[in-house]
Amino acid sequence: MTNIAFIPVRGDSKSIPLKNIKPLMMKPLVYWTAKAANDSAIIDKVIIATDSEKIKQTVLSFNLPKVEVYDRDPQNAQDTSPTAAVVLEYLNKVHYENDDLFFLLQATSPLTETEHITGIYEKMMAENAQSALTCVREKRFYWTEDGHPINYDYMNRPRRQNFAGTLVENGAIYLTTVKNIKEHEGIILCEKVSVYEMPPYTAVEIDEPDDWLILEALMFKYKTPTPPTN
């Protein structure tokens, strides 16, 4: 069995140009997720799928032994391109067995750690699930636009410490088999789905410039600074 960590990164980003290789804590953004996957004993190979030569050369400079670069088709690297498209593109070009595991990781979630990759794998195996995803627990009260509560009874409003909260996708890791992806045309999740809970601070993803400022503070708190290379 081969366990693949797949990290799609586009060269074109409207909100933050070339954000996937913009320095964060003295390393390019994509480095952090790539390093977490590379250091996992569960992962056999880490695939960075990009359409950018600049990103490709940056990734290769990491010298991480499990990391490879896949040159994704530009038509599957547009603003409107779904992740499923590049996932299917890759799996249709590179042969894997049906029961090989496919971990989809996001470069925009740099707080993902090796232990989270291990955790989601072990939980899916223990629950005999077909797929898995990462979530964080939010203790917020949600409403519809027409004034109806979604996740609590306002006539019996709970105290926060007594409120179980709601599990929300943080977009960090998705996991299933190669067979499931092909049968569901690139869709990662299929029943039975296992949910792996990550710490609340991992809810932040980098999509807008303000997110970068928040992540810098969180990275400083939760990540050990990496000395700059010569």
PyMOL CGO cylinders between C-alpha atoms (Angstrom):
from pymol import cmd
from pymol.cgo import CYLINDER

trace = [
    CYLINDER, 0.00, 0.00, 0.00, 1.17, 3.52, -0.87, 0.3, 1, 1, 1, 1, 1, 1,
    CYLINDER, 1.17, 3.52, -0.87, 0.00, 6.51, 1.14, 0.3, 1, 1, 1, 1, 1, 1,
    CYLINDER, 0.00, 6.51, 1.14, 0.06, 9.72, -0.88, 0.3, 1, 1, 1, 1, 1, 1,
    CYLINDER, 0.06, 9.72, -0.88, -0.06, 13.25, 0.50, 0.3, 1, 1, 1, 1, 1, 1,
    CYLINDER, -0.06, 13.25, 0.50, -1.31, 15.57, -2.25, 0.3, 1, 1, 1, 1, 1, 1,
    CYLINDER, -1.31, 15.57, -2.25, -0.93, 19.34, -1.95, 0.3, 1, 1, 1, 1, 1, 1,
    CYLINDER, -0.93, 19.34, -1.95, -2.39, 21.43, -4.81, 0.3, 1, 1, 1, 1, 1, 1,
    CYLINDER, -2.39, 21.43, -4.81, -0.88, 24.92, -5.21, 0.3, 1, 1, 1, 1, 1, 1,
    CYLINDER, -0.88, 24.92, -5.21, -1.64, 27.40, -7.98, 0.3, 1, 1, 1, 1, 1, 1,
    CYLINDER, -1.64, 27.40, -7.98, 0.73, 30.08, -9.19, 0.3, 1, 1, 1, 1, 1, 1,
    CYLINDER, 0.73, 30.08, -9.19, -2.03, 32.61, -9.70, 0.3, 1, 1, 1, 1, 1, 1,
    CYLINDER, -2.03, 32.61, -9.70, -3.66, 34.08, -6.61, 0.3, 1, 1, 1, 1, 1, 1,
    CYLINDER, -3.66, 34.08, -6.61, -5.77, 37.22, -6.87, 0.3, 1, 1, 1, 1, 1, 1,
    CYLINDER, -5.77, 37.22, -6.87, -5.79, 38.23, -3.20, 0.3, 1, 1, 1, 1, 1, 1,
    CYLINDER, -5.79, 38.23, -3.20, -2.13, 37.47, -2.36, 0.3, 1, 1, 1, 1, 1, 1,
    CYLINDER, -2.13, 37.47, -2.36, 0.12, 37.03, -5.44, 0.3, 1, 1, 1, 1, 1, 1,
    CYLINDER, 0.12, 37.03, -5.44, 2.20, 33.83, -5.28, 0.3, 1, 1, 1, 1, 1, 1,
    CYLINDER, 2.20, 33.83, -5.28, 0.98, 33.34, -1.72, 0.3, 1, 1, 1, 1, 1, 1,
    CYLINDER, 0.98, 33.34, -1.72, 1.99, 29.68, -1.68, 0.3, 1, 1, 1, 1, 1, 1,
    CYLINDER, 1.99, 29.68, -1.68, 5.67, 30.64, -1.63, 0.3, 1, 1, 1, 1, 1, 1,
    CYLINDER, 5.67, 30.64, -1.63, 5.38, 33.90, 0.26, 0.3, 1, 1, 1, 1, 1, 1,
    CYLINDER, 5.38, 33.90, 0.26, 7.61, 33.69, 3.37, 0.3, 1, 1, 1, 1, 1, 1,
    CYLINDER, 7.61, 33.69, 3.37, 5.85, 32.82, 6.61, 0.3, 1, 1, 1, 1, 1, 1,
    CYLINDER, 5.85, 32.82, 6.61, 8.08, 32.39, 9.66, 0.3, 1, 1, 1, 1, 1, 1,
    CYLINDER, 8.08, 32.39, 9.66, 11.13, 32.52, 7.35, 0.3, 1, 1, 1, 1, 1, 1,
    CYLINDER, 11.13, 32.52, 7.35, 9.88, 29.69, 5.12, 0.3, 1, 1, 1, 1, 1, 1,
    CYLINDER, 9.88, 29.69, 5.12, 7.60, 29.65, 2.02, 0.3, 1, 1, 1, 1, 1, 1,
    CYLINDER, 7.60, 29.65, 2.02, 3.98, 29.00, 2.97, 0.3, 1, 1, 1, 1, 1, 1,
    CYLINDER, 3.98, 29.00, 2.97, 3.78, 25.60, 1.24, 0.3, 1, 1, 1, 1, 1, 1,
    CYLINDER, 3.78, 25.60, 1.24, 6.87, 24.42, 3.13, 0.3, 1, 1, 1, 1, 1, 1,
    CYLINDER, 6.87, 24.42, 3.13, 4.99, 23.98, 6.39, 0.3, 1, 1, 1, 1, 1, 1,
    CYLINDER, 4.99, 23.98, 6.39, 2.40, 21.51, 5.10, 0.3, 1, 1, 1, 1, 1, 1,
    CYLINDER, 2.40, 21.51, 5.10, 4.97, 19.74, 2.93, 0.3, 1, 1, 1, 1, 1, 1,
    CYLINDER, 4.97, 19.74, 2.93, 7.29, 19.34, 5.93, 0.3, 1, 1, 1, 1, 1, 1,
    CYLINDER, 7.29, 19.34, 5.93, 4.50, 17.98, 8.15, 0.3, 1, 1, 1, 1, 1, 1,
    CYLINDER, 4.50, 17.98, 8.15, 3.65, 15.36, 5.51, 0.3, 1, 1, 1, 1, 1, 1,
    CYLINDER, 3.65, 15.36, 5.51, 7.29, 14.56, 4.76, 0.3, 1, 1, 1, 1, 1, 1,
    CYLINDER, 7.29, 14.56, 4.76, 7.97, 13.89, 8.45, 0.3, 1, 1, 1, 1, 1, 1,
    CYLINDER, 7.97, 13.89, 8.45, 5.02, 11.50, 8.84, 0.3, 1, 1, 1, 1, 1, 1,
    CYLINDER, 5.02, 11.50, 8.84, 5.90, 7.81, 9.06, 0.3, 1, 1, 1, 1, 1, 1,
    CYLINDER, 5.90, 7.81, 9.06, 2.48, 7.10, 7.53, 0.3, 1, 1, 1, 1, 1, 1,
    CYLINDER, 2.48, 7.10, 7.53, 3.13, 9.05, 4.32, 0.3, 1, 1, 1, 1, 1, 1,
    CYLINDER, 3.13, 9.05, 4.32, 5.16, 7.41, 1.54, 0.3, 1, 1, 1, 1, 1, 1,
    CYLINDER, 5.16, 7.41, 1.54, 5.27, 10.28, -0.94, 0.3, 1, 1, 1, 1, 1, 1,
    CYLINDER, 5.27, 10.28, -0.94, 4.32, 13.95, -0.95, 0.3, 1, 1, 1, 1, 1, 1,
    CYLINDER, 4.32, 13.95, -0.95, 3.07, 15.40, -4.25, 0.3, 1, 1, 1, 1, 1, 1,
    CYLINDER, 3.07, 15.40, -4.25, 3.05, 19.16, -4.77, 0.3, 1, 1, 1, 1, 1, 1,
    CYLINDER, 3.05, 19.16, -4.77, 0.83, 19.82, -7.81, 0.3, 1, 1, 1, 1, 1, 1,
    CYLINDER, 0.83, 19.82, -7.81, 1.51, 23.20, -9.37, 0.3, 1, 1, 1, 1, 1, 1,
    CYLINDER, 1.51, 23.20, -9.37, 1.33, 25.05, -12.67, 0.3, 1, 1, 1, 1, 1, 1,
    CYLINDER, 1.33, 25.05, -12.67, 4.07, 27.52, -11.68, 0.3, 1, 1, 1, 1, 1, 1,
    CYLINDER, 4.07, 27.52, -11.68, 7.74, 27.03, -12.52, 0.3, 1, 1, 1, 1, 1, 1,
    CYLINDER, 7.74, 27.03, -12.52, 8.68, 29.42, -9.73, 0.3, 1, 1, 1, 1, 1, 1,
    CYLINDER, 8.68, 29.42, -9.73, 6.75, 27.38, -7.16, 0.3, 1, 1, 1, 1, 1, 1,
    CYLINDER, 6.75, 27.38, -7.16, 8.23, 24.18, -8.58, 0.3, 1, 1, 1, 1, 1, 1,
    CYLINDER, 8.23, 24.18, -8.58, 11.81, 25.38, -8.15, 0.3, 1, 1, 1, 1, 1, 1,
    CYLINDER, 11.81, 25.38, -8.15, 11.05, 26.68, -4.67, 0.3, 1, 1, 1, 1, 1, 1,
    CYLINDER, 11.05, 26.68, -4.67, 9.58, 23.33, -3.61, 0.3, 1, 1, 1, 1, 1, 1,
    CYLINDER, 9.58, 23.33, -3.61, 12.53, 21.39, -5.03, 0.3, 1, 1, 1, 1, 1, 1,
    CYLINDER, 12.53, 21.39, -5.03, 14.87, 23.62, -3.02, 0.3, 1, 1, 1, 1, 1, 1,
    CYLINDER, 14.87, 23.62, -3.02, 13.34, 22.27, 0.21, 0.3, 1, 1, 1, 1, 1, 1,
    CYLINDER, 13.34, 22.27, 0.21, 15.28, 19.01, -0.31, 0.3, 1, 1, 1, 1, 1, 1,
    CYLINDER, 15.28, 19.01, -0.31, 12.61, 17.04, 1.52, 0.3, 1, 1, 1, 1, 1, 1,
    CYLINDER, 12.61, 17.04, 1.52, 13.16, 13.39, 0.56, 0.3, 1, 1, 1, 1, 1, 1,
    CYLINDER, 13.16, 13.39, 0.56, 9.52, 12.38, 0.07, 0.3, 1, 1, 1, 1, 1, 1,
    CYLINDER, 9.52, 12.38, 0.07, 8.52, 15.49, -1.86, 0.3, 1, 1, 1, 1, 1, 1,
    CYLINDER, 8.52, 15.49, -1.86, 7.92, 15.41, -5.62, 0.3, 1, 1, 1, 1, 1, 1,
    CYLINDER, 7.92, 15.41, -5.62, 6.48, 18.05, -7.94, 0.3, 1, 1, 1, 1, 1, 1,
    CYLINDER, 6.48, 18.05, -7.94, 3.67, 17.27, -10.35, 0.3, 1, 1, 1, 1, 1, 1,
    CYLINDER, 3.67, 17.27, -10.35, 3.18, 19.69, -13.26, 0.3, 1, 1, 1, 1, 1, 1,
    CYLINDER, 3.18, 19.69, -13.26, -0.57, 20.18, -13.24, 0.3, 1, 1, 1, 1, 1, 1,
    CYLINDER, -0.57, 20.18, -13.24, -2.48, 21.13, -16.36, 0.3, 1, 1, 1, 1, 1, 1,
    CYLINDER, -2.48, 21.13, -16.36, -3.00, 24.93, -16.49, 0.3, 1, 1, 1, 1, 1, 1,
    CYLINDER, -3.00, 24.93, -16.49, -6.69, 24.41, -17.30, 0.3, 1, 1, 1, 1, 1, 1,
    CYLINDER, -6.69, 24.41, -17.30, -7.07, 22.80, -13.88, 0.3, 1, 1, 1, 1, 1, 1,
    CYLINDER, -7.07, 22.80, -13.88, -5.29, 25.67, -12.13, 0.3, 1, 1, 1, 1, 1, 1,
    CYLINDER, -5.29, 25.67, -12.13, -7.78, 28.46, -12.77, 0.3, 1, 1, 1, 1, 1, 1,
    CYLINDER, -7.78, 28.46, -12.77, -9.73, 30.47, -10.19, 0.3, 1, 1, 1, 1, 1, 1,
    CYLINDER, -9.73, 30.47, -10.19, -12.79, 28.44, -11.11, 0.3, 1, 1, 1, 1, 1, 1,
    CYLINDER, -12.79, 28.44, -11.11, -11.05, 25.05, -11.17, 0.3, 1, 1, 1, 1, 1, 1,
    CYLINDER, -11.05, 25.05, -11.17, -12.35, 22.65, -8.50, 0.3, 1, 1, 1, 1, 1, 1,
    CYLINDER, -12.35, 22.65, -8.50, -9.81, 20.70, -6.48, 0.3, 1, 1, 1, 1, 1, 1,
    CYLINDER, -9.81, 20.70, -6.48, -11.47, 17.51, -7.72, 0.3, 1, 1, 1, 1, 1, 1,
    CYLINDER, -11.47, 17.51, -7.72, -10.27, 18.29, -11.25, 0.3, 1, 1, 1, 1, 1, 1,
    CYLINDER, -10.27, 18.29, -11.25, -6.55, 18.29, -10.44, 0.3, 1, 1, 1, 1, 1, 1,
    CYLINDER, -6.55, 18.29, -10.44, -6.94, 15.30, -8.13, 0.3, 1, 1, 1, 1, 1, 1,
    CYLINDER, -6.94, 15.30, -8.13, -8.54, 13.26, -10.92, 0.3, 1, 1, 1, 1, 1, 1,
    CYLINDER, -8.54, 13.26, -10.92, -6.02, 14.57, -13.44, 0.3, 1, 1, 1, 1, 1, 1,
    CYLINDER, -6.02, 14.57, -13.44, -3.17, 13.29, -11.31, 0.3, 1, 1, 1, 1, 1, 1,
    CYLINDER, -3.17, 13.29, -11.31, -4.72, 9.91, -10.49, 0.3, 1, 1, 1, 1, 1, 1,
    CYLINDER, -4.72, 9.91, -10.49, -5.57, 9.33, -14.16, 0.3, 1, 1, 1, 1, 1, 1,
    CYLINDER, -5.57, 9.33, -14.16, -1.94, 9.92, -15.15, 0.3, 1, 1, 1, 1, 1, 1,
    CYLINDER, -1.94, 9.92, -15.15, -0.11, 8.16, -12.32, 0.3, 1, 1, 1, 1, 1, 1,
    CYLINDER, -0.11, 8.16, -12.32, -0.95, 4.57, -11.45, 0.3, 1, 1, 1, 1, 1, 1,
    CYLINDER, -0.95, 4.57, -11.45, -1.88, 3.62, -7.90, 0.3, 1, 1, 1, 1, 1, 1,
    CYLINDER, -1.88, 3.62, -7.90, -3.68, 0.63, -6.47, 0.3, 1, 1, 1, 1, 1, 1,
    CYLINDER, -3.68, 0.63, -6.47, -7.33, 0.97, -5.46, 0.3, 1, 1, 1, 1, 1, 1,
    CYLINDER, -7.33, 0.97, -5.46, -6.64, 0.58, -1.74, 0.3, 1, 1, 1, 1, 1, 1,
    CYLINDER, -6.64, 0.58, -1.74, -3.82, 3.14, -1.67, 0.3, 1, 1, 1, 1, 1, 1,
    CYLINDER, -3.82, 3.14, -1.67, -4.67, 6.04, 0.65, 0.3, 1, 1, 1, 1, 1, 1,
    CYLINDER, -4.67, 6.04, 0.65, -4.90, 9.60, -0.62, 0.3, 1, 1, 1, 1, 1, 1,
    CYLINDER, -4.90, 9.60, -0.62, -4.41, 12.48, 1.83, 0.3, 1, 1, 1, 1, 1, 1,
    CYLINDER, -4.41, 12.48, 1.83, -5.48, 15.85, 0.43, 0.3, 1, 1, 1, 1, 1, 1,
    CYLINDER, -5.48, 15.85, 0.43, -3.69, 18.61, 2.34, 0.3, 1, 1, 1, 1, 1, 1,
    CYLINDER, -3.69, 18.61, 2.34, -3.94, 22.38, 1.94, 0.3, 1, 1, 1, 1, 1, 1,
    CYLINDER, -3.94, 22.38, 1.94, -0.91, 24.66, 1.82, 0.3, 1, 1, 1, 1, 1, 1,
    CYLINDER, -0.91, 24.66, 1.82, -3.14, 27.42, 3.20, 0.3, 1, 1, 1, 1, 1, 1,
    CYLINDER, -3.14, 27.42, 3.20, -3.36, 25.52, 6.50, 0.3, 1, 1, 1, 1, 1, 1,
    CYLINDER, -3.36, 25.52, 6.50, 0.26, 25.82, 7.70, 0.3, 1, 1, 1, 1, 1, 1,
    CYLINDER, 0.26, 25.82, 7.70, -0.65, 24.94, 11.30, 0.3, 1, 1, 1, 1, 1, 1,
    CYLINDER, -0.65, 24.94, 11.30, -1.21, 21.34, 10.24, 0.3, 1, 1, 1, 1, 1, 1,
    CYLINDER, -1.21, 21.34, 10.24, 1.22, 19.10, 12.12, 0.3, 1, 1, 1, 1, 1, 1,
    CYLINDER, 1.22, 19.10, 12.12, 2.54, 15.58, 11.52, 0.3, 1, 1, 1, 1, 1, 1,
    CYLINDER, 2.54, 15.58, 11.52, 0.51, 14.41, 14.53, 0.3, 1, 1, 1, 1, 1, 1,
    CYLINDER, 0.51, 14.41, 14.53, -2.69, 15.54, 12.81, 0.3, 1, 1, 1, 1, 1, 1,
    CYLINDER, -2.69, 15.54, 12.81, -1.89, 13.40, 9.77, 0.3, 1, 1, 1, 1, 1, 1,
    CYLINDER, -1.89, 13.40, 9.77, -1.33, 10.44, 12.08, 0.3, 1, 1, 1, 1, 1, 1,
    CYLINDER, -1.33, 10.44, 12.08, -4.48, 11.24, 14.01, 0.3, 1, 1, 1, 1, 1, 1,
    CYLINDER, -4.48, 11.24, 14.01, -6.85, 11.37, 11.06, 0.3, 1, 1, 1, 1, 1, 1,
    CYLINDER, -6.85, 11.37, 11.06, -5.39, 8.14, 9.67, 0.3, 1, 1, 1, 1, 1, 1,
    CYLINDER, -5.39, 8.14, 9.67, -5.73, 6.27, 12.95, 0.3, 1, 1, 1, 1, 1, 1,
    CYLINDER, -5.73, 6.27, 12.95, -9.29, 7.51, 13.52, 0.3, 1, 1, 1, 1, 1, 1,
    CYLINDER, -9.29, 7.51, 13.52, -10.44, 6.47, 10.06, 0.3, 1, 1, 1, 1, 1, 1,
    CYLINDER, -10.44, 6.47, 10.06, -8.87, 3.05, 10.48, 0.3, 1, 1, 1, 1, 1, 1,
    CYLINDER, -8.87, 3.05, 10.48, -10.31, 2.57, 13.99, 0.3, 1, 1, 1, 1, 1, 1,
    CYLINDER, -10.31, 2.57, 13.99, -13.82, 3.50, 12.82, 0.3, 1, 1, 1, 1, 1, 1,
    CYLINDER, -13.82, 3.50, 12.82, -13.54, 1.43, 9.63, 0.3, 1, 1, 1, 1, 1, 1,
    CYLINDER, -13.54, 1.43, 9.63, -14.63, 4.51, 7.68, 0.3, 1, 1, 1, 1, 1, 1,
    CYLINDER, -14.63, 4.51, 7.68, -14.41, 5.13, 3.95, 0.3, 1, 1, 1, 1, 1, 1,
    CYLINDER, -14.41, 5.13, 3.95, -13.17, 8.70, 4.27, 0.3, 1, 1, 1, 1, 1, 1,
    CYLINDER, -13.17, 8.70, 4.27, -12.22, 11.32, 6.83, 0.3, 1, 1, 1, 1, 1, 1,
    CYLINDER, -12.22, 11.32, 6.83, -11.87, 15.06, 7.29, 0.3, 1, 1, 1, 1, 1, 1,
    CYLINDER, -11.87, 15.06, 7.29, -10.53, 17.49, 9.87, 0.3, 1, 1, 1, 1, 1, 1,
    CYLINDER, -10.53, 17.49, 9.87, -12.74, 19.87, 11.81, 0.3, 1, 1, 1, 1, 1, 1,
    CYLINDER, -12.74, 19.87, 11.81, -12.50, 22.34, 14.67, 0.3, 1, 1, 1, 1, 1, 1,
    CYLINDER, -12.50, 22.34, 14.67, -15.09, 22.89, 17.37, 0.3, 1, 1, 1, 1, 1, 1,
    CYLINDER, -15.09, 22.89, 17.37, -16.78, 26.29, 17.35, 0.3, 1, 1, 1, 1, 1, 1,
    CYLINDER, -16.78, 26.29, 17.35, -18.91, 27.50, 20.22, 0.3, 1, 1, 1, 1, 1, 1,
    CYLINDER, -18.91, 27.50, 20.22, -20.92, 30.04, 18.29, 0.3, 1, 1, 1, 1, 1, 1,
    CYLINDER, -20.92, 30.04, 18.29, -24.66, 30.33, 17.77, 0.3, 1, 1, 1, 1, 1, 1,
    CYLINDER, -24.66, 30.33, 17.77, -25.76, 30.23, 14.13, 0.3, 1, 1, 1, 1, 1, 1,
    CYLINDER, -25.76, 30.23, 14.13, -28.88, 31.68, 12.54, 0.3, 1, 1, 1, 1, 1, 1,
    CYLINDER, -28.88, 31.68, 12.54, -30.57, 31.62, 9.14, 0.3, 1, 1, 1, 1, 1, 1,
    CYLINDER, -30.57, 31.62, 9.14, -31.17, 34.89, 7.29, 0.3, 1, 1, 1, 1, 1, 1,
    CYLINDER, -31.17, 34.89, 7.29, -34.89, 34.65, 7.98, 0.3, 1, 1, 1, 1, 1, 1,
    CYLINDER, -34.89, 34.65, 7.98, -34.37, 34.57, 11.74, 0.3, 1, 1, 1, 1, 1, 1,
    CYLINDER, -34.37, 34.57, 11.74, -34.26, 30.90, 12.72, 0.3, 1, 1, 1, 1, 1, 1,
    CYLINDER, -34.26, 30.90, 12.72, -31.58, 29.45, 15.01, 0.3, 1, 1, 1, 1, 1, 1,
    CYLINDER, -31.58, 29.45, 15.01, -29.56, 26.60, 13.49, 0.3, 1, 1, 1, 1, 1, 1,
    CYLINDER, -29.56, 26.60, 13.49, -27.73, 24.99, 16.38, 0.3, 1, 1, 1, 1, 1, 1,
    CYLINDER, -27.73, 24.99, 16.38, -29.44, 26.03, 19.62, 0.3, 1, 1, 1, 1, 1, 1,
    CYLINDER, -29.44, 26.03, 19.62, -32.74, 26.90, 21.28, 0.3, 1, 1, 1, 1, 1, 1,
    CYLINDER, -32.74, 26.90, 21.28, -32.80, 30.63, 22.08, 0.3, 1, 1, 1, 1, 1, 1,
    CYLINDER, -32.80, 30.63, 22.08, -35.60, 30.02, 24.59, 0.3, 1, 1, 1, 1, 1, 1,
    CYLINDER, -35.60, 30.02, 24.59, -33.13, 27.90, 26.55, 0.3, 1, 1, 1, 1, 1, 1,
    CYLINDER, -33.13, 27.90, 26.55, -29.83, 29.56, 25.74, 0.3, 1, 1, 1, 1, 1, 1,
    CYLINDER, -29.83, 29.56, 25.74, -26.94, 27.45, 27.11, 0.3, 1, 1, 1, 1, 1, 1,
    CYLINDER, -26.94, 27.45, 27.11, -23.92, 28.86, 28.87, 0.3, 1, 1, 1, 1, 1, 1,
    CYLINDER, -23.92, 28.86, 28.87, -20.83, 28.63, 26.70, 0.3, 1, 1, 1, 1, 1, 1,
    CYLINDER, -20.83, 28.63, 26.70, -19.10, 26.20, 29.04, 0.3, 1, 1, 1, 1, 1, 1,
    CYLINDER, -19.10, 26.20, 29.04, -22.11, 23.88, 28.83, 0.3, 1, 1, 1, 1, 1, 1,
    CYLINDER, -22.11, 23.88, 28.83, -22.51, 24.19, 25.05, 0.3, 1, 1, 1, 1, 1, 1,
    CYLINDER, -22.51, 24.19, 25.05, -21.06, 21.30, 23.02, 0.3, 1, 1, 1, 1, 1, 1,
    CYLINDER, -21.06, 21.30, 23.02, -20.58, 23.56, 20.01, 0.3, 1, 1, 1, 1, 1, 1,
    CYLINDER, -20.58, 23.56, 20.01, -20.52, 22.70, 16.32, 0.3, 1, 1, 1, 1, 1, 1,
    CYLINDER, -20.52, 22.70, 16.32, -17.83, 20.89, 14.34, 0.3, 1, 1, 1, 1, 1, 1,
    CYLINDER, -17.83, 20.89, 14.34, -16.75, 22.99, 11.37, 0.3, 1, 1, 1, 1, 1, 1,
    CYLINDER, -16.75, 22.99, 11.37, -14.45, 21.98, 8.51, 0.3, 1, 1, 1, 1, 1, 1,
    CYLINDER, -14.45, 21.98, 8.51, -11.07, 23.69, 8.73, 0.3, 1, 1, 1, 1, 1, 1,
    CYLINDER, -11.07, 23.69, 8.73, -9.98, 22.53, 5.28, 0.3, 1, 1, 1, 1, 1, 1,
    CYLINDER, -9.98, 22.53, 5.28, -6.67, 21.10, 6.50, 0.3, 1, 1, 1, 1, 1, 1,
    CYLINDER, -6.67, 21.10, 6.50, -6.84, 17.37, 5.64, 0.3, 1, 1, 1, 1, 1, 1,
    CYLINDER, -6.84, 17.37, 5.64, -9.18, 15.07, 3.72, 0.3, 1, 1, 1, 1, 1, 1,
    CYLINDER, -9.18, 15.07, 3.72, -8.55, 11.34, 3.41, 0.3, 1, 1, 1, 1, 1, 1,
    CYLINDER, -8.55, 11.34, 3.41, -9.91, 8.41, 1.42, 0.3, 1, 1, 1, 1, 1, 1,
    CYLINDER, -9.91, 8.41, 1.42, -8.80, 5.64, -0.94, 0.3, 1, 1, 1, 1, 1, 1,
    CYLINDER, -8.80, 5.64, -0.94, -7.80, 6.03, -4.57, 0.3, 1, 1, 1, 1, 1, 1,
    CYLINDER, -7.80, 6.03, -4.57, -10.72, 3.78, -5.50, 0.3, 1, 1, 1, 1, 1, 1,
    CYLINDER, -10.72, 3.78, -5.50, -13.26, 6.03, -3.79, 0.3, 1, 1, 1, 1, 1, 1,
    CYLINDER, -13.26, 6.03, -3.79, -11.93, 9.13, -5.53, 0.3, 1, 1, 1, 1, 1, 1,
    CYLINDER, -11.93, 9.13, -5.53, -12.13, 7.54, -8.95, 0.3, 1, 1, 1, 1, 1, 1,
    CYLINDER, -12.13, 7.54, -8.95, -15.58, 6.10, -8.36, 0.3, 1, 1, 1, 1, 1, 1,
    CYLINDER, -15.58, 6.10, -8.36, -16.90, 9.47, -7.12, 0.3, 1, 1, 1, 1, 1, 1,
    CYLINDER, -16.90, 9.47, -7.12, -15.21, 11.54, -9.87, 0.3, 1, 1, 1, 1, 1, 1,
    CYLINDER, -15.21, 11.54, -9.87, -12.76, 13.35, -7.65, 0.3, 1, 1, 1, 1, 1, 1,
    CYLINDER, -12.76, 13.35, -7.65, -14.95, 13.78, -4.58, 0.3, 1, 1, 1, 1, 1, 1,
    CYLINDER, -14.95, 13.78, -4.58, -12.95, 12.92, -1.47, 0.3, 1, 1, 1, 1, 1, 1,
    CYLINDER, -12.95, 12.92, -1.47, -15.69, 12.33, 1.09, 0.3, 1, 1, 1, 1, 1, 1,
    CYLINDER, -15.69, 12.33, 1.09, -17.99, 9.33, 0.98, 0.3, 1, 1, 1, 1, 1, 1,
    CYLINDER, -17.99, 9.33, 0.98, -19.87, 7.46, 3.70, 0.3, 1, 1, 1, 1, 1, 1,
    CYLINDER, -19.87, 7.46, 3.70, -18.89, 6.36, 6.22, 0.3, 1, 1, 1, 1, 1, 1,
    CYLINDER, -18.89, 6.36, 6.22, -17.10, 9.63, 7.11, 0.3, 1, 1, 1, 1, 1, 1,
    CYLINDER, -17.10, 9.63, 7.11, -14.80, 9.88, 10.11, 0.3, 1, 1, 1, 1, 1, 1,
    CYLINDER, -14.80, 9.88, 10.11, -14.30, 13.30, 11.73, 0.3, 1, 1, 1, 1, 1, 1,
    CYLINDER, -14.30, 13.30, 11.73, -10.95, 14.15, 13.30, 0.3, 1, 1, 1, 1, 1, 1,
    CYLINDER, -10.95, 14.15, 13.30, -10.97, 17.17, 15.58, 0.3, 1, 1, 1, 1, 1, 1,
    CYLINDER, -10.97, 17.17, 15.58, -8.04, 19.59, 15.42, 0.3, 1, 1, 1, 1, 1, 1,
    CYLINDER, -8.04, 19.59, 15.42, -7.28, 22.45, 17.85, 0.3, 1, 1, 1, 1, 1, 1,
    CYLINDER, -7.28, 22.45, 17.85, -9.45, 25.60, 17.47, 0.3, 1, 1, 1, 1, 1, 1,
    CYLINDER, -9.45, 25.60, 17.47, -6.53, 27.77, 16.34, 0.3, 1, 1, 1, 1, 1, 1,
    CYLINDER, -6.53, 27.77, 16.34, -6.16, 25.66, 13.18, 0.3, 1, 1, 1, 1, 1, 1,
    CYLINDER, -6.16, 25.66, 13.18, -9.43, 27.08, 11.87, 0.3, 1, 1, 1, 1, 1, 1,
    CYLINDER, -9.43, 27.08, 11.87, -7.57, 29.98, 10.25, 0.3, 1, 1, 1, 1, 1, 1,
    CYLINDER, -7.57, 29.98, 10.25, -6.74, 29.51, 6.55, 0.3, 1, 1, 1, 1, 1, 1,
    CYLINDER, -6.74, 29.51, 6.55, -4.88, 31.98, 4.39, 0.3, 1, 1, 1, 1, 1, 1,
    CYLINDER, -4.88, 31.98, 4.39, -7.22, 33.37, 1.75, 0.3, 1, 1, 1, 1, 1, 1,
    CYLINDER, -7.22, 33.37, 1.75, -7.10, 37.14, 2.32, 0.3, 1, 1, 1, 1, 1, 1,
    CYLINDER, -7.10, 37.14, 2.32, -4.33, 39.56, 3.41, 0.3, 1, 1, 1, 1, 1, 1,
    CYLINDER, -4.33, 39.56, 3.41, -5.79, 39.90, 6.92, 0.3, 1, 1, 1, 1, 1, 1,
    CYLINDER, -5.79, 39.90, 6.92, -5.57, 36.12, 7.32, 0.3, 1, 1, 1, 1, 1, 1,
    CYLINDER, -5.57, 36.12, 7.32, -1.82, 36.39, 6.85, 0.3, 1, 1, 1, 1, 1, 1,
    CYLINDER, -1.82, 36.39, 6.85, -1.50, 38.72, 9.81, 0.3, 1, 1, 1, 1, 1, 1,
    CYLINDER, -1.50, 38.72, 9.81, -3.49, 36.36, 12.01, 0.3, 1, 1, 1, 1, 1, 1,
    CYLINDER, -3.49, 36.36, 12.01, -1.48, 33.32, 10.90, 0.3, 1, 1, 1, 1, 1, 1,
    CYLINDER, -1.48, 33.32, 10.90, 1.82, 35.08, 11.57, 0.3, 1, 1, 1, 1, 1, 1,
    CYLINDER, 1.82, 35.08, 11.57, 0.80, 35.56, 15.19, 0.3, 1, 1, 1, 1, 1, 1,
    CYLINDER, 0.80, 35.56, 15.19, -0.46, 31.98, 15.52, 0.3, 1, 1, 1, 1, 1, 1,
    CYLINDER, -0.46, 31.98, 15.52, 2.64, 30.55, 13.86, 0.3, 1, 1, 1, 1, 1, 1,
    CYLINDER, 2.64, 30.55, 13.86, 4.84, 32.49, 16.26, 0.3, 1, 1, 1, 1, 1, 1,
    CYLINDER, 4.84, 32.49, 16.26, 2.92, 31.00, 19.18, 0.3, 1, 1, 1, 1, 1, 1,
    CYLINDER, 2.92, 31.00, 19.18, 2.55, 27.40, 18.01, 0.3, 1, 1, 1, 1, 1, 1,
    CYLINDER, 2.55, 27.40, 18.01, 5.50, 26.78, 15.67, 0.3, 1, 1, 1, 1, 1, 1,
    CYLINDER, 5.50, 26.78, 15.67, 9.21, 26.72, 16.52, 0.3, 1, 1, 1, 1, 1, 1,
    CYLINDER, 9.21, 26.72, 16.52, 10.96, 29.35, 14.40, 0.3, 1, 1, 1, 1, 1, 1,
    CYLINDER, 10.96, 29.35, 14.40, 13.17, 27.83, 11.73, 0.3, 1, 1, 1, 1, 1, 1,
    CYLINDER, 13.17, 27.83, 11.73, 16.61, 29.44, 11.34, 0.3, 1, 1, 1, 1, 1, 1,
    CYLINDER, 16.61, 29.44, 11.34, 17.14, 30.99, 7.90, 0.3, 1, 1, 1, 1, 1, 1,
    CYLINDER, 17.14, 30.99, 7.90, 19.29, 28.99, 5.47, 0.3, 1, 1, 1, 1, 1, 1,
    CYLINDER, 19.29, 28.99, 5.47, 22.45, 30.46, 3.99, 0.3, 1, 1, 1, 1, 1, 1,
]
cmd.load_cgo(trace, "trace")
